[in-house]
Amino acid sequence: MAKSMGQDSAAPKAWSMQADNVHSPLFWAVSTVAFSTLAYACLWPSSCAAASVCADTHQAVPSNLNMHAVSGLSMVLLMELMSLVSTYPGVRETSTLVPEIRSRCLPSLLLILMYMVHIGQHAVFTAGW
């Protein structure tokens, strides 16, 4: 009887360990990469040069506009990076006193990610891929 109780108590503990893994950032990072790879493999997007309508439209847009967008967004990205770098030490020191203050860095991180995506997008348009 004691043996069966030990087995019963082990099953919920293993289950809770798996449930805790769902909340780890590593789990979400691996899940995101796996899902993105699967979606890319299923959809398999083609380049703009492969479609004649897209290539004609792309040739009509001057590439210097995209170059200016890349340089302007790069400057804004640098400004936001410097803002985050200067804010982070103060947030780290006071996070023990006020736990909610950690969310002060999240808007900057999201803006940095957004600027990086837009810089990549305009760099691709500039190169004409």
C-alpha positions in Angstrom: 0.0 0.0 0.0 2.8 2.4 0.8 4.4 1.6 -2.5 1.3 2.5 -4.4 1.0 5.8 -2.5 4.6 6.6 -3.4 3.8 6.0 -7.1 0.7 8.1 -6.9 2.5 11.0 -5.4 5.3 10.8 -8.0 2.9 11.2 -10.9 1.5 14.6 -9.8 5.1 15.8 -9.0 6.3 14.9 -12.5 3.2 16.6 -14.0 3.9 19.8 -12.0 7.5 19.8 -13.2 6.3 19.6 -16.8 3.8 22.4 -16.1 6.6 24.6 -14.7 8.6 24.1 -17.9 5.8 25.8 -19.8 6.5 29.0 -18.0 10.2 29.1 -18.7 11.6 31.5 -21.3 13.7 28.7 -22.9 10.5 26.7 -23.6 8.9 29.7 -25.3 12.0 30.5 -27.3 12.3 27.0 -28.6 8.6 26.8 -29.3 8.7 30.1 -31.2 11.6 29.0 -33.3 10.0 25.6 -34.0 6.7 27.1 -35.0 8.3 29.8 -37.2 10.4 27.1 -39.0 7.3 25.0 -39.5 5.3 27.9 -40.8 8.1 29.0 -43.2 8.4 25.4 -44.5 4.7 25.2 -45.1 4.2 28.5 -46.7 7.6 28.8 -48.5 7.4 32.4 -49.6 8.9 33.4 -52.9 11.1 36.5 -53.5 9.8 39.6 -55.1 12.0 39.0 -58.1 10.2 35.7 -58.8 6.9 37.5 -59.3 6.7 39.8 -62.3 4.0 42.1 -60.9 6.0 42.6 -57.7 9.3 43.2 -59.5 7.7 45.8 -61.8 6.2 47.6 -58.8 9.4 47.4 -56.8 11.4 49.0 -59.7 9.0 52.0 -59.7 9.9 52.8 -56.1 13.1 54.7 -55.7 15.6 52.8 -53.6 17.0 55.9 -52.0 13.8 56.3 -50.0 14.4 52.9 -48.3 18.1 53.9 -47.7 16.9 57.1 -45.9 14.4 55.0 -43.9 17.2 52.6 -42.8 19.5 55.4 -41.7 16.7 57.3 -39.9 15.5 54.2 -38.1 19.0 53.3 -37.2 19.4 56.6 -35.5 16.2 56.1 -33.6 17.3 52.6 -32.7 20.6 53.9 -31.3 18.7 56.5 -29.2 16.4 53.9 -27.8 19.3 51.5 -27.0 21.1 54.3 -25.2 17.9 55.1 -23.3 17.5 51.4 -22.3 21.2 51.2 -21.2 20.9 54.3 -19.1 17.6 53.2 -17.5 18.5 49.6 -16.8 21.0 50.1 -13.9 18.5 52.3 -12.0 15.7 49.8 -12.5 17.9 46.9 -11.4 18.9 48.6 -8.2 15.4 49.5 -7.2 13.7 46.3 -8.5 14.1 44.7 -5.0 12.2 47.5 -3.4 9.5 47.9 -6.1 8.9 44.6 -8.0 6.6 46.2 -10.6 9.4 48.6 -11.8 10.8 45.8 -14.0 8.1 46.6 -16.5 9.8 50.0 -17.2 12.2 48.3 -19.5 9.6 46.4 -21.5 8.4 49.3 -23.7 12.0 50.1 -24.7 12.7 46.5 -25.5 9.6 46.2 -27.6 10.5 49.5 -29.5 14.0 48.1 -30.1 12.6 44.9 -31.6 10.1 46.9 -33.7 12.9 49.2 -35.1 15.1 46.2 -35.9 12.3 44.6 -37.9 11.6 47.8 -39.8 15.3 48.3 -40.5 15.6 44.8 -41.8 12.5 45.3 -44.0 13.8 48.5 -45.5 17.3 47.0 -46.0 15.8 44.1 -47.9 13.8 46.6 -50.1 17.0 48.6 -50.7 18.9 45.5 -51.8 16.1 44.5 -54.1 15.8 40.9 -52.9 
